Amino acid sequence: MIAAVDHPDNAASGQVEWLDLGPADRRVGAGPQHPRPLRWYALALAVAAVAGGLLAYVQHSTNARTATPSHALATAGGRSGAAPSADTSSSAPAVAVTALGHRLLDAPAGWELFAAGRGEVVRIEIASGRVTRTTVPPLDNGGGIAMLAGPDRVIVTPVDDGDGFEVRDGRPPRLLPITLANHGAALPGPDKDHVWVSDHTGPSVMNLVGFDGQPTGTSIPIPDGGSVTSDSAGYLLLHATGGVYDVRPGQIHRITTGELLAAGPTRWLTLECDAHYRCVITVIDRASGARRVLRTPAHTFRFEEEGVIAPDGSTAAYVQIGRSGRPELHLLDLSTGADHLADVTFSGEFLFGGGRFVWSPDSHWLFVTGPEGRAVVLDRRTMHAANLGVTIPPDSRLALRTDTR
């Protein structure tokens, strides 16, 4: 039985007409009592609706907190607790390829420039003009990122502890295998197939691991109280009490008691001072240990971060804050001591930490993260800077692959 009200006022006055839709054995005079079970039934429905809405709200809130990003990572190497595969609800493809149809630079076919920045890794095949863009998640880390290029992939890691990811050629990003993950920045190994990573399971140790995550069994113990960076030749630098040390398996050799300004595969550049703080800039030959003082006064150089020496040892690229207060790119001739200001500017978002420029293996070109997401190439001999014509994420880290075999 249901109640039909033809006017709101009738409900208040009790003038309600009962429509009996019940069974044939209804009791005479029981009309007024019929609404009671129906009233309980309606109340139960209302309670269920409220509970269902509350449950849906809680579930939605929980999902919002725990959902993977729209560009989540797939598991690599069987990692425990890794994020699931990428969310397929996003309409944007994870990997997009563009053929520019022309050579970007007169360079060998094997040269590929990689740029990693906010939400994207860009692979630039310089000789063919083919550009591959891979959408990647942001690293939840305020200390910056580092990128290394391997034979068939790049790995991107936070400078501090935290998860990183790998981007295999032409594939969506994946979480790093456990042997490479959560160890801070990976550093270049002695060949193109390996990297150094920190082992946080015990005493401070750097382990040599393949780009595929396979351990080699080679490790270097690191004394407490120092920080480790790359020596630009496949091994490690220890910055600690007493100076800067070159560290290799089974040996530690002090480079300088002063400051290391720049490193390269064939030379060091240091700032060294005597007991009266008379300082000179010194070029050190790595093979022989021979030292030569540059005639240029030391106070004219204000290296804001460690520079990078070209593979042939001719030139050091470094960043200095100019009179305008903005970072400037300089090239220092290590034979004459002449300092050259490059016609390259950095964006206002420039953050220090390295990786904004990388030398070509023939020491002819310096690839630079330019302003407004531009990939810039600088000719060392002419000091002419040119835009490669490919947009990269602002403040990108760069890496160069020169052998794809």
Secondary structure, 3 states (H helix, E strand, C coil): CEEECCCHHHHHHCCCEEECCCCCCCCCCCHHHCHHHHHHHHHHHHHHHHHHHHHHHHHHHHHHHHCCCCCCCECCCCCCCCCCCCCCCCCCCCEEEEECCCCCCCCCCCCEEEEEECCEEEEEECCCCEEEEEECCCCCCCCCEEEEECCCEEEEEECCCCCCEEEECCCCEEECCCCCCCCCCCEECCCCCEEEEEECCCCCEEEEEECCCCEEEEEEECCCCCEEEECCCCCEEEEECCEEEEEECCEEEEEECCEEEEECCCEEEEEEECCCCCEEEEEEECCCCCEEECCCCHHHCCCCCCEEECCCCCEEEEEEECCCCCEEEEEEECCCCCEEEEEEECCCCCCCCCCCEEECCCCCEEEEECHHHEEEEEECCCCCEEEEEEECCCCCEEEEECCCC
